[in-house]
């Protein structure tokens, strides 16, 4: 789901950096010092998972885990993903330097949305509530990320419309896989360590 250097037009990737800087500025105020170990662990999980790519035609797919990062870290999720993307770009040339901002928007903002979706569980009280809302959060992380990816490509030029459509289709299985996986992890964590999910 990473966009490489040279793909996006300058106005698009510059807008990505500006938007990412604004979200980071808003998020950094909400990070608590005692949550830093949790942020470090989730940044590492995101970093490793999204390095393992499966090529599919003009694009590639990989685990994103932004929904999982979102439900565990909440408002700190965007910064965690941004740091992971910076390390991937500079250490492994995964993604691009100019596109770090738009890649952060593409994966970080859906993580924040996933956090909001997962917290809707607090309004319900039925069996497997955590699994269902965890699955919705995990799937929506990939869904919204893919939507932003397609929008960024189409905004750059009409020649990328075909690639954008292909990228959306290629990520449909990942939405299902990440949804189910995140649902099971959320269910498990709620049983063994509910404070990680911020039970209210």
DRENKEZA-137989 format. One record per residue: residue in one letter; x, y, z of N, C-alpha, C in turn. Coordinates in steps of 0.001 Angstrom, whole numbers, plus 500000, padded with zeros to 6 digits. Example, Ala and Ser with C-alpha at 12.3 -4.5 7.8 and 13.67 -1.06 7.14 Angstrom:
# residues 2
A513190494310507800512300495500507800513200496700507800S512850497750507080513670498940507140512900500030507870
END
This chain:
# residues 200
X500829498799500000500000500000500000500867501256500000X502179501095500152503068502251500137503165502847498728X503234504146498646503462504826497372504931505218497317X505569504930496194507002505202496040507248506606495523X508501507041495610508901508332495042508655508337493540X508301509520493019508137509669491585506761509326491055X505888508799491902504552508423491447503593509610491531X503607510301492648502669511398492874503216512724492373X502318513606491991502722514955491600503132515729492850X503961516760492674504473517543493802503364518138494671X502312518720494078501253519272494940500608518226495852X500463516990495344499809515944496131500699515517497295X501997515233497028502827514777498142503148515900499136X503193517155498651503407518274499581502178518469500478X501000518295499894499769518380500700499746517263501739X500273516088501367500357514971502308501228515307503499X502382515933503252503263516334504350502598517369505250X501915518337504650501257519386505435500163518791506331X499344517896505752498272517275506532498839516391507636X499891515644507322500509514770508320501086515583509474X501723516711509167502295517562510211501206518079511141X500057518439510574498946518922511398498410517840512329X498275516620511812497761515525512640498767515153513726X500060515158513378501091514854514373501067515891515494X500949517156515127500917518232516129499737518054517085X498591517635516540497408517426517384497542516155518230X498166515119517653498264513828518344499310513817519445X500391514553519240501527514471520173501141514955521569X500142515824521635499691516330522931498947515260523728X498478514223523028497657513209523683498444511978524111X499732511941523785500536510783524155500970510895525609X500726509827526364501152509787527759502478509039527847X503357509486528719504688508895528846504603507408529188X503663507023530043503574505615530440503047504718529322X502583505314528218502133504525527070503229504298526033X504406504877526253505481504783525267505912503344524968X506025502454525974506383501054525631505364500416524678X504084500700524910503035500155524048503156500724522629X503474502016522540503671502653521234504854502009520509X505938501757521237507129501149520636506829499751520107X506079498949520870505751497584520450504879497598519198X503868498460519160502969498507518007503657499096516779X504582500032516994505359500564515867506202499457515253X506794498629516099507601497508515617506750496506514846X505547496206515359504653495259514686504253495785513312X503894497056513242503537497670511966504727497661511014X505902498017511526507127498088510728507432496740510066X507382495671510848507728494342510329506645493813509386X505383493930509799504289493350509013504196493955507622X504341495264507512504162495888506205505409495852505330X506498495252505832507678495043504995507536493794504129X506658492883504546506491491615503827505446491815502738X505924491975501495505026492310500388504817491131499449X503610491066498894503289490080497868502975490841496582X503834490761495555503593491492494306502336490994493592X501529491928493115500337491607492331500242492595491173X500774492211490028500734493092488859501453494403489112X500773495540488857501405496846489032501459497323490480X500939496508491397500929496897492805501400495712493650X501339495855494945501655494750495854500762494883497081X500575493777497781499760493805498995500583493290500157X500217493712501339500894493266502556499979493546503734X500264492926504862499533493262506078499811494714506418X498794495415506844498960496821507221498924496965508742X497957496311509369497771496337510830497413497711511372X497000498637510500496673499966511017495418499951511888X494475499046511585493297498930512447493674498450513834X494560497455513903495023496937515190495808497998515957X496682498714515252497441499799515892496482500845516442X495435501134515692494459502129516121493717501739517380X493231500468517452492433500093518622493292499969519882X494579499720519713495448499585520886496036500922521322X496398501774520369497075503033520724496163504252520744X495019504170520089494127505326520078494752506528519387X494710507705520010495229508921519378496722508869519039X497473507974519681498911507863519401499190507023518159X498156506431517555498347505519516421498995506205515230X498605507443514955499141508131513779500655508316513900X501108508722515064502541508937515271503296507614515167X502735506551515714503351505232515630503552504824514171X502529504992513365502601504616511954503564505530511206X503559506816511525504479507753510876505936507350511136X506251507024512385507621506614512730507991505333511983X507064504371511929507310503133511198507594503387509729X506847504298509117507040504627507705508379505309507458X508768506197508368510059506876508232511197505851508275X511130504926509230512171503898509348512198502993508111X511027502618507612510978501779506417511580502489505208X511258503768505068511748504523503910513260504709503950X513798505046505121515223505336505209516091504080505330X515573503039505978516380501836506176516267500831505027X515057500738504435514834499701503423514311500239502092X514215501561501954513683502169500736512293501604500387X511539501288501412510166500794501243509248502000501289X508566502280500184507835503534500076508752504572499476X508644505794499903509497506852499372509688507948500395X510694508771500166510963509894501075509925510998500863X509678511341499598508714512412499325507297512010499702X507044510713499726505662510253499963505397509807501392X506333510060502300506101509674503696504828510327504237X504621511582503905503442512299504398502146511676503913X502050511440502601500808510873502055500637509428502493X501745508690502632501647507316503139501155507301504588X501600508284505375501132508390506765499641508708506809X499192509597505940497764509910505857496985508664505453X497539507936504479496871506758503929496706505646504962X497674505489505854497594504404506835497288504885508251X497644506138508548497468506660509899496068507156510207X495457507877509272494103508377509554493084507237509651X493184506175508827492272505042509046492483504366510398X493710504419510924493961503871512267493170504649513315X493122505967513164492346506793514092490851506507513952X490396506300512714488991505952512486488668504579513081X489617503639512950489423502301513507489252502365515022X490013503245515661489904503450517109488488503912517475X487961504836516695486606505337516947485571504229516736X485763503463515667484829502370515372484849501330516489X486036500954516941486143499934517985485493500414519282X485611501698519579485042502218520821483515502274520805X482918502068519641481449501978519582480942500760520347X481848499801520606481468498602521356480961498950522749X481396500093523272480988500493524622479490500788524720X478846500958523550477420501244523542476588499971523472X477273498836523355476571497562523221477065496576524272X476259495571524504476654494532525462476080493200524998X476770492578524051476337491281523560477553490388523365X477310489103523209478385488125523071479225488427521833X480529488289521971481487488502520894481499489944520387X481131490860521256481119492289520908482507492759520473X483540492354521241484900492779520929485363492229519579X484973490966519300485366490376518013484734491143516858X483450491418516957482729492079515861483270493481515616X483421494268516684483911495629516485485406495655516167X486150494662516666487551494540516285487687494222514808X486822493315514319486842492965512898486460494167512037X485450494909512465485059496112511719486191497134511689X486873497291512834487982498239512915489139497800512027X489497496507512086490601496001511283490326496095509797X489122495698509387488759495781507973488662497210507483X488126498091508322487973499488507907489317500190507766X490320499750508551491655500331508417492194500155507020X492049498944506473492506498672505111491573499334504098X490263499296504366489285499870503436489530501361503206X489625502121504296489821503563504152491215503887503609X492208503086504005493554503289503482493605503093501976X492908502063501498492858501799500060492130502923499329X491090503449499962490369504574499366491250505804499217X492058506084500231492972507234500170494052506991499121X494539505749499025495519505388498001494955505656496608X493747505179496363493115505379495055492915506864494770X492497507622495776492281509065495602493585509782495272X494672509415495967495970510037495711496449509754494289X496237508525493827496661508166492465495833508892491412X494518508913491608493638509561490632493880511071490594X494153511670491765494411513110491831495690513475491089X496641512553491049497907512810490367497735512864488852X496883512011488309496688512021486854495755510915486408X495063511155485290494086510185484789494736508871484368X496050508912484079496738507683483675496835506663484809X496563507111486045496649506213487192495295505625487595X494237505940486846492903505436487191492883503907487177X493492503313486140493535501853486032494287501222487189X495420501824487553496222501309488674495444501432489975X494728502546490142493933502761491357492859501683491493X492177501363490389491142500319490418491758498969490765X492900498691490173493577497410490422494014497311491884X494508498422492439494958498432493833493788498162494778X492630498735494474491446498512495311491045497041495285X491001496451494101490629495037493972491643494133494675X492938494467494539493987493641495140493920493650496660X493403494740497237493364494855498698492068494340499323X491105493946498513489855493418499075490090492200499971X490910491218499544491153490080500457491832490498501756X492705491528501679493399491983502882492426492601503883X491365493237503387490351493802504285489725492693505121X489414491576504462488783490454505163489771489810506138X490995489566505662492012488915506496492307489754507736X492545491049507536492872491913508680491685492095509603X490476492097509036489291492206509870489166491021510816X489274489810510265489159488599511090490293488536512113X491512488817511665492671488752512558492546489751513709X492160490980513389492024492012514420490899491671515384X489821491089514858488717490671515717489155489642516740X489914488632516302490394487600517219491371488173518247X492260489064517801493222489662518736492500490512519773X491519491295519333490750492138520265490018491280521289X489428490165520821488723489255521727489668488671522765X490827488249522304491811487636523193492311488633524236X492653489844523763493166490863524685492114491256525719X490864491282525318489816491650526269489678490609527375X490018489358527060489937488298528065491147488303529003X492337488511528436493552488357529245494120489669529784X493920490776529049494487492062529494493633493208528945X492436493378529458491516494371528909492005495805528975X492921496105529910493413497481530022494166497926528773X494705496979528013495409497329526776494444497979525784X493190497528525824492197498075524909491435499249525517X491858499680526679491241500847527302489795500629527665X489513499528528351488122499268528778487616500427529614X486413500890529288485852502036529994484622501604530782
END
